[in-house]
Amino acid sequence: MTCLKIDEDSLSPAEENAVRCEYASKLREIADMDYISARVLFKDRCFDQFLYYSHQCLEKYAKSIFLFNDSKQGKKGHNLSKLFYGLKKLNHFEIPSHVEKFVSDLDSTYFARYLSAPFFARKCYLNLLDQTVWYLRIYSQSDLDKITRIKKAIDSGNKKHIKSNAIFLGKLENILLNKNKKYEILKSNLIWKNPYYGLRSLSTNEMNGIWAKTPLFFQGSETEQLKYFNFLSSYIHFESNIKEHFEKIRNKTKRLNRFLRHHS
């Protein structure tokens, strides 16, 4: 009996392209639902959770763009700033500077999701999320000709053309166009105060204000912080950058103790 040997690298270039684009499309669809989830959470004043799902959707959109562009820059983990740095290396990718600032701010809040670092966030972040998602979805497709046409419309300020020219028939477009009642709640949450997929944005008063979190580890002296961290580490798996932060404190404490023993 002859055994059939399976070659794990046997995909043809055409198959590779099909698999890559199919996975990118699925990833974009998940990002679309994360985006709507983030908007629902903001609407219900669950602001911390809004930040988390905002980060989730932008990370998936970014990685879908890398896939559509046959780029392996998407292997940069969960750091949005690093992912967007990689996106900027793509020939056709452009986003406004204030969108980049929002992405950087969002990264800092994601770092603090276990109360391990201080952060504050602005209520105008919903509008910035809407704008960021709209820009990313322009690039999250394989039709470079359509991307070029949309960019020309943006540069010319032709908002009517941008509104009427669907970026592609994706999950959000299906929700907007579908008349089935089961899509009504999704549609209402997508268009609520959304200037990109609806009719209007948050008012100036609604965008004012911030919310903030006081971190656990920044209360008390560094020695006390280290004690908290050592204790909680047996219960929680903290990110590597949190571990590095406390490793520096640990080394600093050891050096100080050696110095005190030497001079006592």
C-alpha angles and dihedrals in degrees: 000000000000118000116221110231113217115214108213091200095050099114114122119228090257091051092047091053092048094049093046094050093043092053091045090054092050091048090051090051091054089048089052091056092045087053093053089046090054091051091050091051092050091048089052090047094246089139100166091053090046089060092050095052091043088058091046095053095045092049091053093045090051093050091048089055091053090051093049088051095047089241125145093206088106090080090082094105123229101326106118094194091057091045092051091047086057092048091055089060090065110100098235101034119115132158132171117266093241089057089055089051090052090051090051091050091049090053091057092052091049088054088056099049092114092048089256096129135025121257143164129196135197126233089229085073089093091063090045091050090052091051094045093050091048092053095045093050090057088065097036095092139073097236102100092176091059091047089054092050092050092048090052089052090051092049091050092050091236097154094167090058091047092051094048096042105078110217088222137316096275133149095283092048090050090052092050095047101038115101094195112121092229088070095052096092092046090048094049091051092048097050097038106123089334115144092191103047098017137030109271144018135225114297120250091256092050091053094052120096139047138230124214143190127215109217122232094223096054094063115097131358124327089256090056091046090054091051090052091049095048091050097045093044089075088062105031132046103223125201119266093251090056090051091049091051092055093041087061090051090048092052091045090052091049092051091049092050092050090050092050093048091049093051099038 
